[in-house]
């Protein structure tokens, strides 16, 4: 069971082994893009390519749906970013239960946005947790954990791709351990749990009154998709890549102000404490480009201010 691109490497890897899934369950197709065209989920597209049956129930806990799933008499249900709650009946169906791949070191960052939060907070490490699914969200006993270092200035997109591939290999290890009986279930320390909340549009907006560190981590935590949003000269813009310049800002500086446009490098901006160098941006409706190339077309100048509406 999976829906976005994050789940595709697991499906691909399993399909190359004797653990090839007999059924793929994913969320219903949804309209995407400006034209709101109905498109298959990334997992559905890959399952069709691999010749695996696909099922897209609106409510996976519906009795008719449960009967269909039960007819497969499965040994194991694996979920990777499925996006739906599994009720007690479905959790009890497989011989070995249901397991989930989660991209954090649980009990830290339960919920839907662990990778974003890890980058927002400037964490140096993250990881993969594979656990047995229980009624409470991301609270089941742990089968396996893999601690992973976060690269300096690593973006959300890069981390997402890295953990999706590492997680696929980890799932394969866990399946082999379950089959051989070589596994332990470790209870989570629930008192240490922290939670992530689904990001809303307001969360994508850059607050230039924050510190350079906070702004930089917000940019990398949303890059490349959905992108940290701001505006300049009444035009919307996503900031895709930045670097902190370790120089103290003059107390009289305006936050978000362009201090310097550095040829072939980027745009130097003031924040609450230090300067930020913007190196990549994405104008509305256009592709990602260097900040300097954007400046040439937008004709920015020293003294222009980001985030002013």
NUVONU-591373 format. One record per atom (N, C-alpha, C): residue in one letter; x, y, z. Coordinates in steps of 0.2 Angstrom, whole numbers, padded with zeros to 4 digits, always signed. Layout:
<bakols>
AXYZ/...
</bakols>
This chain:
<bakols>
X+0004-0006+0000/X+0000+0000+0000/X+0004+0006+0000/X+0003+0010-0005/X+0007+0017-0005/X+0004+0021-0011/X+0006+0027-0010/X+0003+0032-0015/X+0008+0036-0019/X+0012+0040-0016/X+0017+0045-0019/X+0023+0042-0022/X+0028+0046-0025/X+0034+0043-0027/X+0038+0040-0022/X+0038+0042-0016/X+0042+0040-0010/X+0041+0032-0009/X+0035+0030-0011/X+0034+0022-0011/X+0036+0018-0017/X+0038+0022-0022/X+0039+0018-0028/X+0046+0014-0028/X+0051+0016-0025/X+0057+0012-0024/X+0056+0005-0021/X+0052+0005-0015/X+0050-0001-0012/X+0046-0006-0016/X+0041-0003-0020/X+0037-0007-0025/X+0042-0010-0030/X+0046-0006-0033/X+0051-0008-0038/X+0056-0014-0035/X+0059-0013-0029/X+0063-0017-0027/X+0060-0024-0025/X+0054-0024-0022/X+0051-0030-0020/X+0049-0034-0026/X+0047-0030-0032/X+0045-0034-0038/X+0050-0038-0041/X+0057-0036-0039/X+0063-0039-0042/X+0064-0046-0038/X+0061-0047-0033/X+0062-0052-0028/X+0056-0057-0028/X+0057-0063-0024/X+0052-0067-0023/X+0046-0065-0019/X+0047-0059-0016/X+0042-0055-0012/X+0038-0051-0016/X+0038-0052-0023/X+0034-0047-0027/X+0026-0047-0025/X+0024-0041-0023/X+0017-0040-0021/X+0012-0043-0026/X+0007-0046-0023/X+0001-0049-0027/X-0004-0044-0028/X-0004-0038-0024/X-0009-0033-0025/X-0006-0026-0023/X-0007-0021-0026/X-0005-0014-0024/X-0012-0010-0023/X-0012-0007-0017/X-0018-0003-0015/X-0015+0004-0015/X-0018+0009-0018/X-0016+0016-0018/X-0022+0020-0018/X-0021+0027-0016/X-0027+0031-0016/X-0030+0032-0023/X-0036+0034-0023/X-0040+0036-0029/X-0036+0041-0033/X-0036+0041-0040/X-0033+0046-0044/X-0036+0053-0042/X-0032+0058-0043/X-0034+0065-0041/X-0032+0070-0047/X-0036+0075-0048/X-0034+0080-0053/X-0028+0084-0051/X-0023+0085-0055/X-0017+0088-0054/X-0015+0093-0059/X-0011+0098-0057/X-0008+0103-0062/X-0014+0109-0063/X-0012+0113-0067/X-0016+0119-0069/X-0022+0117-0072/X-0022+0112-0076/X-0028+0110-0080/X-0032+0105-0076/X-0030+0103-0070/X-0034+0098-0066/X-0035+0092-0070/X-0030+0089-0073/X-0031+0083-0077/X-0031+0077-0072/X-0035+0072-0072/X-0035+0067-0068/X-0029+0062-0069/X-0025+0061-0065/X-0019+0058-0066/X-0018+0052-0061/X-0015+0046-0063/X-0014+0041-0058/X-0009+0043-0053/X-0009+0039-0047/X-0004+0040-0042/X+0002+0037-0045/X+0008+0040-0042/X+0015+0037-0044/X+0015+0029-0043/X+0012+0027-0038/X+0012+0020-0036/X+0008+0016-0041/X+0002+0019-0043/X-0002+0015-0048/X+0002+0015-0055/X+0005+0020-0057/X+0008+0020-0063/X+0014+0015-0063/X+0017+0014-0058/X+0023+0009-0057/X+0020+0002-0057/X+0015+0001-0053/X+0011-0005-0053/X+0009-0008-0059/X+0006-0004-0063/X+0004-0005-0070/X+0009-0007-0074/X+0015-0003-0074/X+0021-0005-0078/X+0024-0012-0076/X+0023-0014-0070/X+0026-0020-0067/X+0021-0026-0068/X+0015-0024-0070/X+0010-0030-0071/X+0007-0032-0065/X+0006-0028-0060/X+0003-0030-0053/X-0004-0027-0053/X-0009-0031-0051/X-0015-0028-0050/X-0016-0022-0045/X-0020-0017-0047/X-0020-0011-0043/X-0028-0010-0041/X-0028-0008-0034/X-0035-0007-0031/X-0035+0000-0028/X-0040+0004-0029/X-0040+0011-0027/X-0047+0012-0023/X-0048+0010-0017/X-0054+0011-0014/X-0054+0018-0011/X-0060+0020-0011/X-0061+0027-0007/X-0061+0026+0000/X-0063+0021+0003/X-0063+0019+0010/X-0061+0012+0011/X-0054+0011+0013/X-0051+0004+0014/X-0055+0000+0019/X-0058+0003+0024/X-0061+0000+0029/X-0069-0002+0028/X-0071-0001+0022/X-0078-0003+0020/X-0078-0011+0020/X-0084-0013+0022/X-0084-0021+0022/X-0083-0024+0016/X-0086-0022+0010/X-0085-0025+0004/X-0077-0025+0002/X-0074-0019+0003/X-0067-0019+0002/X-0063-0024+0006/X-0065-0024+0012/X-0061-0029+0017/X-0062-0036+0015/X-0068-0038+0012/X-0069-0045+0009/X-0064-0046+0004/X-0063-0041-0001/X-0059-0042-0007/X-0052-0043-0004/X-0049-0039+0000/X-0042-0039+0003/X-0041-0046+0006/X-0046-0048+0010/X-0046-0054+0014/X-0045-0060+0009/X-0048-0060+0003/X-0048-0065-0002/X-0041-0067-0004/X-0036-0062-0003/X-0029-0063-0005/X-0025-0068+0000/X-0028-0068+0006/X-0025-0073+0011/X-0018-0071+0012/X-0016-0064+0013/X-0009-0062+0013/X-0005-0064+0019/X+0001-0064+0018/X+0006-0065+0024/X+0008-0059+0027/X+0008-0054+0023/X+0010-0047+0026/X+0008-0041+0021/X+0006-0036+0025/X+0004-0030+0021/X+0009-0025+0023/X+0012-0022+0018/X+0017-0016+0019/X+0014-0010+0017/X+0015-0005+0021/X+0012+0002+0019/X+0018+0007+0019/X+0019+0011+0014/X+0024+0016+0013/X+0020+0022+0010/X+0019+0027+0015/X+0016+0033+0013/X+0009+0032+0009/X+0005+0028+0012/X-0002+0026+0009/X-0006+0032+0009/X-0007+0035+0015/X-0011+0040+0016/X-0018+0038+0018/X-0019+0033+0022/X-0026+0031+0024/X-0025+0027+0031/X-0030+0027+0035/X-0030+0023+0041/X-0032+0016+0040/X-0029+0012+0043/X-0030+0004+0043/X-0034+0002+0049/X-0040+0000+0049/X-0044-0002+0054/X-0042-0008+0057/X-0045-0010+0063/X-0043-0016+0066/X-0043-0023+0062/X-0049-0023+0058/X-0050-0029+0054/X-0044-0030+0049/X-0042-0025+0046/X-0037-0026+0041/X-0030-0027+0044/X-0029-0024+0050/X-0023-0025+0053/X-0022-0032+0055/X-0028-0036+0057/X-0027-0043+0059/X-0027-0048+0053/X-0028-0046+0047/X-0029-0050+0042/X-0023-0054+0040/X-0017-0051+0039/X-0011-0055+0036/X-0008-0059+0042/X-0005-0064+0040/X-0002-0069+0045/X+0003-0065+0050/X+0007-0061+0047/X+0012-0057+0050/X+0010-0050+0052/X+0004-0048+0051/X+0001-0041+0052/X+0003-0036+0047/X+0003-0030+0048/X+0004-0024+0044/X+0010-0020+0046/X+0015-0019+0042/X+0021-0015+0044/X+0021-0009+0040/X+0024-0003+0043/X+0025+0003+0039/X+0032+0006+0039/X+0034+0009+0034/X+0040+0012+0033/X+0039+0020+0034/X+0043+0022+0039/X+0042+0029+0041/X+0049+0033+0041/X+0049+0039+0038/X+0056+0042+0037/X+0058+0047+0043/X+0058+0044+0049/X+0061+0047+0054/X+0063+0042+0059/X+0066+0044+0065/X+0068+0039+0070/X+0063+0040+0075/X+0058+0036+0075/X+0052+0036+0079/X+0055+0034+0086/X+0051+0038+0092/X+0045+0041+0091/X+0046+0049+0089/X+0051+0051+0087/X+0052+0058+0084/X+0049+0059+0078/X+0045+0064+0077/X+0042+0066+0071/X+0037+0061+0068/X+0032+0059+0073/X+0026+0055+0070/X+0022+0060+0066/X+0018+0057+0061/X+0014+0061+0057/X+0016+0061+0050/X+0013+0066+0046/X+0014+0066+0039/X+0020+0070+0036/X+0024+0074+0040/X+0029+0078+0037/X+0036+0077+0040/X+0038+0071+0042/X+0044+0071+0046/X+0050+0074+0043/X+0051+0073+0036/X+0057+0075+0033/X+0057+0083+0033/X+0051+0086+0031/X+0051+0093+0031/X+0053+0096+0038/X+0050+0093+0044/X+0052+0096+0050/X+0059+0095+0052/X+0062+0089+0050/X+0069+0088+0052/X+0073+0093+0049/X+0072+0095+0043/X+0076+0100+0039/X+0074+0107+0042/X+0068+0109+0044/X+0066+0115+0047/X+0070+0116+0053/X+0071+0111+0057/X+0074+0111+0064/X+0082+0111+0063/X+0084+0110+0057/X+0091+0109+0056/X+0095+0103+0059/X+0091+0098+0060/X+0093+0091+0062/X+0100+0089+0058/X+0104+0086+0062/X+0110+0083+0058/X+0109+0076+0056/X+0104+0073+0060/X+0103+0066+0058/X+0095+0064+0057/X+0093+0059+0054/X+0087+0057+0053/X+0087+0049+0052/X+0082+0046+0049/X+0083+0039+0048/X+0076+0036+0046/X+0076+0029+0046/X+0071+0025+0043/X+0068+0021+0049/X+0062+0021+0051/X+0059+0016+0056/X+0054+0012+0052/X+0054+0005+0053/X+0049+0001+0051/X+0046-0002+0057/X+0040-0002+0058/X+0036-0004+0064/X+0030-0007+0062/X+0027-0011+0067/X+0021-0014+0066/X+0015-0009+0067/X+0010-0009+0063/X+0005-0004+0063/X+0000-0006+0069/X-0002-0001+0073/X-0007-0002+0078/X-0012+0004+0077/X-0017+0004+0081/X-0023+0009+0081/X-0020+0016+0081/X-0016+0017+0085/X-0013+0024+0086/X-0008+0026+0081/X-0008+0032+0078/X-0004+0034+0073/X+0004+0033+0074/X+0007+0030+0070/X+0015+0029+0071/X+0017+0027+0078/X+0013+0023+0081/X+0015+0022+0088/X+0016+0014+0089/X+0016+0010+0084/X+0017+0003+0085/X+0024+0001+0087/X+0025-0005+0089/X+0032-0007+0091/X+0037-0008+0085/X+0043-0006+0086/X+0048-0005+0081/X+0051-0012+0079/X+0052-0013+0073/X+0055-0019+0070/X+0062-0018+0068/X+0063-0011+0066/X+0070-0010+0063/X+0071-0002+0063/X+0077+0000+0064/X+0079+0007+0063/X+0085+0008+0060/X+0086+0013+0056/X+0092+0015+0052/X+0094+0022+0053/X+0099+0024+0056/X+0101+0031+0057/X+0105+0033+0052/X+0103+0039+0049/X+0106+0042+0043/X+0108+0049+0044/X+0114+0051+0042/X+0116+0058+0043/X+0113+0062+0037/X+0111+0069+0039/X+0108+0073+0034/X+0114+0078+0032/X+0115+0078+0025/X+0120+0082+0022/X+0120+0089+0024/X+0125+0093+0024/X+0125+0100+0025/X+0121+0103+0019/X+0116+0108+0021/X+0112+0111+0016/X+0108+0107+0011/X+0107+0100+0014/X+0103+0096+0010/X+0096+0098+0009/X+0093+0097+0003/X+0086+0100+0002/X+0081+0094+0003/X+0075+0096+0004/X+0069+0091+0005/X+0069+0086-0001/X+0070+0088-0007/X+0069+0084-0013/X+0075+0078-0013/X+0081+0081-0011/X+0087+0076-0011/X+0086+0071-0005/X+0084+0073+0001/X+0083+0069+0006/X+0077+0064+0005/X+0072+0066+0002/X+0066+0062+0000/X+0068+0056-0004/X+0072+0058-0009/X+0074+0053-0014/X+0079+0048-0011/X+0083+0050-0006/X+0088+0046-0003/X+0085+0041+0002/X+0080+0044+0006/X+0077+0040+0011/X+0072+0035+0008/X+0069+0037+0002/X+0065+0032-0001/X+0068+0026-0004/X+0075+0027-0006/X+0079+0021-0009/X+0081+0017-0003/X+0084+0021+0002/X+0086+0017+0008/X+0081+0013+0011/X+0075+0016+0012/X+0069+0013+0015/X+0067+0007+0012/X+0068+0007+0005/X+0066+0001+0001/X+0071-0005+0003/X+0077-0004+0003/X+0082-0009+0005/X+0081-0011+0012/X+0079-0007+0017/X+0077-0008+0024/X+0071-0013+0024/X+0066-0011+0020/X+0060-0016+0020/X+0062-0023+0018/X+0066-0023+0013/X+0068-0030+0011/X+0071-0034+0016/X+0076-0031+0020/X+0079-0034+0026/X+0074-0036+0031/X+0069-0032+0033/X+0064-0034+0038/X+0060-0039+0036/X+0058-0040+0029/X+0054-0045+0027/X+0058-0052+0028/X+0064-0052+0026/X+0068-0058+0027/X+0069-0060+0034/X+0070-0055+0038/X+0070-0056+0046/X+0063-0059+0048/X+0058-0056+0046/X+0051-0059+0048/X+0050-0066+0046/X+0052-0068+0040/X+0052-0074+0037/X+0056-0079+0041/X+0062-0077+0043/X+0066-0082+0046/X+0065-0082+0054/X+0061-0078+0056/X+0059-0077+0063/X+0064-0073+0067/X+0069-0070+0064/X+0075-0067+0067/X+0073-0059+0068/X+0068-0058+0072/X+0067-0051+0073/X+0064-0050+0081/X+0065-0044+0083/X+0062-0042+0089/X+0057-0036+0089/X+0052-0036+0092/X+0048-0030+0093/X+0050-0025+0099/X+0052-0019+0098/X+0054-0015+0103/X+0048-0009+0104/X+0046-0009+0110/X+0041-0004+0112/X+0044+0003+0111/X+0040+0008+0108/X+0042+0015+0108/X+0041+0018+0114/X+0046+0023+0115/X+0046+0027+0121/X+0041+0033+0120/X+0034+0031+0121/X+0029+0036+0119/X+0030+0043+0123/X+0032+0043+0129/X+0033+0050+0132/X+0038+0054+0128/X+0042+0051+0124/X+0047+0055+0120/X+0044+0057+0113/X+0038+0056+0112/X+0035+0057+0105/X+0035+0064+0103/X+0036+0066+0097/X+0035+0073+0094/X+0031+0072+0088/X+0027+0077+0086/X+0022+0076+0081/X+0023+0081+0075/X+0022+0079+0069/X+0021+0084+0063/X+0014+0085+0061/X+0013+0091+0059/X+0006+0093+0057/X+0007+0094+0049/X+0002+0092+0045/X+0001+0093+0038/X+0002+0100+0037/X+0007+0102+0032/X+0008+0108+0030/X+0003+0112+0026/X+0001+0118+0028/X-0004+0122+0024/X+0000+0127+0020/X-0004+0130+0015/X-0001+0135+0011/X+0003+0141+0015/X+0000+0143+0021/X+0003+0148+0025/X+0010+0146+0027/X+0011+0140+0028/X+0017+0137+0030/X+0023+0138+0025/X+0021+0139+0019/X+0026+0140+0014/X+0029+0147+0013/X+0026+0152+0016/X+0028+0159+0016/X+0034+0160+0020/X+0039+0164+0017/X+0045+0166+0021/X+0044+0172+0025/X+0046+0171+0031/X+0045+0177+0036/X+0052+0180+0036/X+0053+0186+0033/X+0060+0188+0032/X+0062+0192+0039/X+0058+0192+0044/X+0060+0195+0051/X+0063+0189+0055/X+0063+0183+0052/X+0066+0178+0056/X+0074+0178+0055/X+0077+0173+0059/X+0085+0173+0058/X+0087+0170+0051/X+0093+0171+0049/X+0095+0168+0043/X+0095+0160+0043/X+0097+0158+0049/X+0096+0150+0050/X+0089+0148+0049/X+0084+0151+0052/X+0077+0149+0052/X+0075+0149+0044/X+0077+0155+0041/X+0074+0156+0034/X+0078+0150+0029/X+0084+0150+0030/X+0088+0145+0026/X+0085+0138+0027/X+0084+0136+0033/X+0081+0129+0034/X+0074+0128+0032/X+0070+0134+0032/X+0063+0133+0029/X+0064+0132+0021/X+0069+0136+0018/X+0070+0135+0011/X+0072+0128+0009/X+0077+0125+0013/X+0079+0119+0011/X+0074+0113+0013/X+0070+0115+0018/X+0064+0110+0020/X+0058+0110+0015/X+0058+0115+0011/X+0052+0115+0006/X+0055+0114-0001/X+0061+0113-0002/X+0064+0113-0009/X+0065+0106-0012/X+0063+0105-0018/X+0061+0110-0023/X+0053+0110-0023/X+0050+0105-0020/X+0042+0106-0020/X+0040+0105-0013/X+0035+0109-0011/X+0032+0114-0015/X+0035+0121-0016/X+0041+0122-0012/X+0045+0128-0013/X+0043+0133-0008/X+0048+0137-0005/X+0046+0142+0000/X+0045+0148-0004/X+0039+0152-0002/X+0036+0157-0006/X+0038+0164-0003/X+0038+0169-0008/X+0039+0176-0006/X+0037+0180-0012/X+0038+0186-0011/X+0036+0191-0017/X+0042+0196-0018/X+0042+0199-0024/X+0047+0204-0025/X+0044+0209-0030/X+0043+0215-0029/X+0040+0220-0034/X+0034+0217-0036/X+0029+0215-0031/X+0023+0213-0032/X+0022+0206-0037/X+0028+0203-0037/X+0028+0196-0041/X+0029+0190-0036/X+0026+0185-0037/X+0027+0179-0033/X+0033+0175-0035/X+0037+0173-0030/X+0043+0169-0032/X+0044+0164-0027/X+0047+0158-0029/X+0049+0153-0024/X+0056+0153-0024/X+0059+0153-0017/X+0066+0153-0016/X+0068+0145-0015/X+0072+0143-0020/X+0074+0136-0020/X+0081+0134-0016/X+0085+0139-0016/X+0092+0137-0013/X+0095+0143-0010/X+0098+0143-0005/X+0101+0148-0001/X+0107+0146+0003/X+0111+0151+0005/X+0117+0150+0009/X+0117+0155+0014/X+0119+0154+0020/X+0120+0159+0026/X+0127+0162+0025/X+0127+0169+0025/X+0133+0172+0025/X+0134+0174+0032/X+0140+0172+0035/X+0141+0173+0042/X+0144+0180+0044/X+0140+0185+0042/X+0141+0192+0044/X+0135+0195+0047/X+0136+0199+0052/X+0131+0202+0056/X+0128+0208+0052/X+0121+0208+0052/X+0117+0213+0049/X+0117+0220+0053/X+0118+0225+0050/X+0117+0232+0053/X+0110+0232+0056/X+0110+0235+0062/X+0104+0235+0066/X+0099+0240+0062/X+0101+0244+0058/X+0096+0249+0054/X+0094+0246+0048/X+0096+0240+0046/X+0094+0236+0040/X+0087+0234+0040/X+0084+0234+0034/X+0077+0232+0033/X+0077+0224+0032/X+0074+0220+0035/X+0074+0213+0034/X+0071+0212+0027/X+0074+0207+0023/X+0071+0206+0017/X+0074+0210+0011/X+0078+0215+0013/X+0081+0220+0008/X+0087+0217+0005/X+0087+0219-0002/X+0093+0217-0006/X+0099+0222-0004/X+0104+0219-0002/X+0110+0222+0000/X+0115+0223-0006/X+0115+0217-0010/X+0120+0217-0015/X+0118+0211-0020/X+0119+0213-0027/X+0117+0208-0032/X+0124+0206-0034/X+0126+0200-0033/X+0133+0197-0035/X+0133+0194-0041/X+0137+0196-0046/X+0137+0194-0053/X+0138+0186-0053/X+0134+0183-0057/X+0135+0175-0058/X+0135+0171-0051/X+0133+0174-0046/X+0133+0171-0039/X+0126+0171-0036/X+0123+0177-0035/X+0116+0177-0032/X+0114+0184-0029/X+0109+0184-0025/X+0107+0190-0022/X+0108+0190-0014/X+0111+0195-0011/X+0112+0195-0004/X+0107+0199-0001/X+0104+0196+0004/X+0098+0199+0007/X+0099+0199+0015/X+0096+0204+0018/X+0097+0205+0025/X+0091+0201+0029/X+0093+0198+0035/X+0087+0195+0039/X+0088+0198+0046/X+0085+0195+0051/X+0085+0198+0058/X+0092+0198+0060/X+0097+0194+0058/X+0103+0193+0061/X+0109+0193+0056/X+0109+0189+0052/X+0114+0188+0047/X+0112+0189+0040/X+0116+0189+0035/X+0114+0189+0028/X+0113+0182+0025/X+0108+0182+0020/X+0107+0176+0016/X+0108+0177+0009/X+0112+0172+0006/X+0113+0173-0001/X+0108+0168-0005/X+0104+0171-0009/X+0099+0167-0013/X+0102+0165-0019/X+0103+0159-0021/X+0106+0156-0027/X+0102+0153-0032/X+0096+0150-0030/X+0091+0148-0035/X+0084+0150-0033/X+0080+0151-0039/X+0073+0153-0038/X+0069+0150-0043/X+0063+0151-0042/X+0058+0148-0047/X+0052+0154-0048/X+0052+0158-0053/X+0047+0162-0054/X+0040+0159-0055/X+0035+0162-0054/X+0028+0159-0055/X+0027+0157-0062/X+0026+0150-0063/X+0024+0148-0070/X+0031+0146-0074/X+0036+0147-0071/X+0043+0145-0074/X+0047+0140-0071/X+0052+0138-0074/X+0057+0133-0072/X+0062+0136-0067/X+0065+0132-0063/X+0070+0134-0058/X+0076+0137-0062/X+0078+0142-0059/X+0084+0146-0063/X+0089+0149-0057/X+0095+0151-0059/X+0099+0154-0055/X+0096+0161-0053/X+0097+0163-0047/X+0095+0169-0044/X+0097+0175-0048/X+0104+0174-0050/X+0107+0180-0054/X+0103+0180-0061/X+0102+0175-0064/X+0098+0175-0071/X+0091+0178-0070/X+0088+0176-0065/X+0081+0179-0063/X+0082+0187-0062/X+0087+0189-0059/X+0088+0196-0058/X+0089+0200-0064/X+0092+0197-0069/X+0093+0200-0076/X+0087+0202-0079/X+0082+0197-0079/X+0075+0198-0082/X+0071+0203-0077/X+0071+0202-0071/X+0067+0205-0066/X+0069+0213-0065/X+0076+0214-0067/X+0079+0220-0066/X+0078+0223-0058/X+0081+0218-0054/X+0081+0220-0047/X+0086+0225-0045/X+0086+0228-0040/X+0091+0233-0038/X+0092+0233-0031/X+0098+0235-0029/X+0099+0236-0022/X+0094+0240-0018/X+0091+0238-0013/X+0086+0242-0009/X+0079+0239-0010/X+0078+0235-0015/X+0072+0232-0016/X+0071+0227-0010/X+0064+0226-0008/X+0063+0222-0002/X+0059+0216-0004/X+0061+0210-0002/X+0057+0204-0002/X+0051+0204+0003/X+0046+0201+0001/X+0040+0200+0005/X+0036+0205+0007/X+0037+0211+0003/X+0032+0217+0004/X+0027+0216-0001/X+0020+0217+0002/X+0014+0216-0002/X+0011+0222-0004/
</bakols>
